[in-house]
C-alpha cells in the first residue's frame, strides 16, 4: 500500500466512478485501475464493486475511504504549504538577537519584513551575545555584537553588519563632560577613567568584551563598582550615581537628557555587529530573505534607522 494508491482510492470513493476519478487525478483510466488492483491485492479482499457505469464501495472500502480522504487532505495541505513557502506567504522565522540589536535594530527589521511577508510567523529571542550563540541550534538567523567567531559551530555563516560605537555615559553636569568638550576632537582618553568607579554589563555581553579589551590595551585599570544586566540597567545605575557606564551610542538616541555621552579617543571605541546564519548550507528561504533585508538596512545620520523597504526597495522572489 502506498500513499499514491490511497489518494487514488479517495478520488474513486468521492466520484464513485473510475473514469471521473481519472480525470480529476489527471491520470489515465488504466493507471487508476492498476492502482486500485494493487491496493485490493494488498488488503486481500474487495474494496469496491462495479455498479452500472460506476462503482459501489464494500464495507471495508467505506472504512478505508475515510482514512484515504484524510490522507488526501493532508497531502493537499502539504502541497499548499510547499507552494506558500515558495512564495514566502507562510512559514516561521526564528530570530535571535543580542541586547543592543534586539532593542535598537530588530524592531524596525521585523516591522519591515512583516509588511512584505505578513503571513510569515516571526519568533524572536534575545539575551547577551553568549546567550544567543548558545541558542543557535534553535534559530534560523541571529544578530549579535562583539567577537563571536571562535564560539560558533562549524556550519554557521557570519556576515559583517553595522559598525557600532561604544560611548561612556555620565550624569549630565559630570566633570568629564567639560573635560571632553575641552579635549581635542571632543574625546576623552581612557586614562581619564582609571580612578573612577565604573558600571559594567554582565559577563557574556558584547559591550563588556570590547570595553575590557580596550582598557587592557591601554593598560588602564578598571575600578568596577557594579556589574548589571542590560543596557537600561547600566543607564539606571549611572543615573543613580553608581559610576560611569559604557553603552552603544545608538542606545542613547532617545535619551531624555538626564545622561550625557562621552566619546572615547583618540580612536573611537568601536565594534562590529554580525549576522549569523546557523546551518547555512540548508538555510530556509525566509531566513535568506531576512538576511537580504538586514544587509540592505543602513544606519542614517546619527545612527538613525533607514528603512529601505519604505523607499521602494524590491527583494527578489
N, C-alpha and C positions, 0 to 999 in steps of 0.2 A: 504494500500500500504506500502510495506517495502523495504528497500534498497536491500535485497536479491532478491525480486521479480523483481525489476528494473534491477539488474545486470543480472539476468536470461534472461529477455526480451532483453537486449542489446546483449547477445550472440545469441539468436534466430534471432534477426534482422540482425546480422552480417552474420550468416551462412545460413539464410533463410531455415533452416531445424532443426527440433526439435531433431532428433537423433544425428546430428553432434554437436549441441549446448550442448546436454547432455554429450557427450564425452569430449568436451572442458572444461566443468564445473566439470567433474568427478562426475556427478550425474546420477541417473537412468532416463530413459525416462519418467516413470510415475511421478517422482518427479518434472521434468521440466514442464510437462503438468499440474500438480497440481498448481505450482506457477503461470503459465500463466492464469489458470482458475480463481484463486483468484484475480489476477491483473485486468482481464477483468470485473469481478463482481464489483470490486471497482470503475472502470470507468463507468460501466453501458452500454457499447457498445463494439462491436468487435474491437480488435486491430490487428488481422490478420485473414487471410482466408486460408484454405487448397488449395494448388495448385500443383496437382500431388503428388509427393513424398515430396514436400517442403511446404513452406508457403509464402504467399504474404501479406505484411502489408497494412492495411487500411490507409486512410489519417490521421486518429487520431493516428494510430500506428506509422506512419512515424514521426509525430511530437514528440510523446513520445520517439521514438528511439533516437532522438538527445539528449534529456535530460538524458536518460538511459546511452548513450555512455559516456557522460561527467562524470556522477556519477561513472561509472566503471573505467574510467581513474583516477579519484581522489582516488578511492578505491585502485587501483594498486599503485599509488604514496604513499599513506599512508602505505601500506604494505611494499613497498620498503624502506620507511623512517624508519619504525619499525625495519626491518632487518638490515639496515645500523647502526642504533643505537646499536643494539645487538652486532654488530661487531665493534662499535666505528668508523665507516667510515665517519659519518656525525654528525651534531648536533652543538649546540652552547654552549660555556662555558664562563660565565661572571665572571671575576676575579677582585676583588678589592684588593688594597694593599696600606698600609700607606707608607709615603715618603721613608724611608730607604729601606725596602724590595722591594718597587716598582723600585727603582733606581739600587740596587746592587744585588738583588737576582732574581727578577721576569724575567728580560730579558733572563737569562740563562734557567730558568724553562720553559718559553714559547717556546724557541727555541728547547729544548729537547722534549717537548710534541708535537710540530709541526712536528718534524722529525718522530715521531712514528705514529701520527694521523693527516696527512696533510690535510684531508678534514673537520676536526672539526674547526668551526669558533671560534676564540678567541676574546673576547671583554674585554678590561681592563679599569679600572677606578682607580684613585688614589687621595689622599688627606692626611691630617694628620689622626691620629688614630680615633679621634672623628668623622671626616668626613666619614671614611669608615664604622664605626659602624652604623652611621645614614643611610647609603645606603644598609645595609644588606638585606633588603627586596627585592632588585633588583639584588642581586648577587647569584652566585652558591657557591662561596668559597672566602675567604678573608685571606690575610696575614697581620697581624697587629703587632705593637710593643707596649710594655708597658702594664700596667694592664688594662684589659677590662671587666673582669667577671661581675662586678656589673651592667654594662651598657647594657648587651646583652639580647635579647629576650629569653624566656624560652626554645624555641625549637632549640637553637643553640648548636652545639658540639664544644668544644675547645680542640685543640691538641697542647701541648707544642712543640716548634720547636727549633730553634737555640738560644744559649745564645750569647748576643752581649755586647761588652764592650764600654762604653762611655768614650771618652778622651777629654781633654781640648786642644784647638788649639790656637797657638800664632804665630805672625810673627817670621820667623827664625832669631835668634840673640837676641830674648827677654831674659831678665834676668832670667825668670823662667826656661828656657831651661837648663842653667848652674846649677840652684838650683836643678832641678830634677835629673840631671846627678850626682850631688854630694850626693843626698839623698840615703838612704838605699833602695835597690831594684829599684832605678831609678824612684821612685814615689813621687808625691807632695801631702801633706796633704791638705784637703780643706781649712784649716785655712790660707794657703798661698794666697788664692783668696779673702779673706774677704774685703780687702781695694782696690781691683782692679775693674775697670769697666768691666761689662760682657755683652755679646751679647747672647740673648736667642731666641729660636724658639717661634713661635706663640702659643697662647692658644690652647689646644687640642693636642699638639704634645706629642708623647710618650717620646722623649728625654727630653723635658722640664719637664714632670712629674717626671721622675727619678732624674733629677738634683735638682729640687726644694725639693724633699723629702730628698735627701742626705744632702743638706745644712741645712735643718730643723733638721735632726737627729744630725748633727754635731754642731748645734747651732751657725752656721756661717752666718752672714748677707749676702744678695745678693745685690750688687750695680748694678742694671740693667741699662746699658747705652742705649741699643737698643733692641727692640723686632722686629724680622723679620721672614718672612715666608720662609720655605725651607732650606735644608742643604746648597745648593750653596749660598743662601742669607747670611747665617751665615759666610761662608768662605770668601765671598767678603767683608763683613763688617769687619772681622778680618784683612784681607789684607789692608783695608783702614785705619786701626789704631783705629777703634771704641772701641775695647776692646777684651776680651778673650771669645772665643766661646766654645760650647760643642757639639760634633757630634759623630756619630757612628765611631768606629775605621775602619770599612770596607769602609766607605766613603773616607778614606784617602789612600786607596790602590794605586790610580793613581795620587796622588798629585804631583804637578810639582816642589816641593821643596821650594816654597815661604813660606809655613807654616810648623811649627813643631808641633808634637803632644806630649802631656804630660799625662802620665798615673796617675790616681788618686790613692792614697794609704792611709793607709796601705792595705785596702781591695779594690779590683777593683770596679769601678762604673759600674755595670752590670745590664742588663735587659734581659728578655726573649721575643723572638718573639713567636707568636702563630698563628696557622691556625684555622680559624673559618669557620664552615660549617653551614650555615643557613638551617632551615628546615631539620635537619639531618636525621629524620626518613624517609624522602622521597627524599634524595639526588639523583641526576641523576647519571648515570653510568660514564659520562665524569667527573663529579666532583669527584667521588670516585677514578677514575684513576689518576686525577691530584693530589689528596691528597696523593696517594701512591707514586707518583713521588716526591712530596715535602718531604715526610718523608724519602725517600732514598737519597735526596740531602744533601750532607755533606760538611762543610767547610774544605778546605785543609789548608796547612801551611800558617800562617799569614792571615787567613780568606779568602784565595782564594777559588773560587768555584770549586768543583769537580763534573763533570757531569757523574753520574754513568751509564747513558744510553749509553754514548760513549764507556764505557768499557764493554758493552755487557749485562747489566742488563736486565732481562726479566720480564715483568709485566704479571700477569695472564689475560687471555682474558675476 
